[in-house]
């Protein structure tokens, strides 16, 4: 059977825009630190590149439905990307990208 997916939508609050590559590295390091390698493989997490909006500093993460809470905790633990202080704000968790966009009004 296939694992159920969930899509976590997040926004980064910072003074300067954050580049995708720095954001991705920071998220992966945080998830790896919180959940470990085994937890990361069970979470089946991926950051969706083509849904990253650099102007709005908003992005999407796909993960297992059992790992949503751990992914949200990992995002909350990130306070700095490079030299910039940041706040990760989880906006919505949805079962599909389409329903997530509709709920966000996009």
C-alpha angles and dihedrals in degrees: 000000000000121000115247114247131216128194118220115201116203140176128208117219113203141134094244129037115267120227117233096239094053091046092050093050092048093051093047092049092049094048090046091050094048102038103021126221094297093051091047091054092047091049091057087206126180133171110229107231100193092053094056108115107200094189094052092033088228129140147165133237123196116209145150116287089238093056101049095104093049091049090050091050090049091053091049090054093061110097102156137035112190106318094332122099111225142182120211113213118192107216105180145345115214141169096232135025091235094056090044091055091047092052091049092048096243 
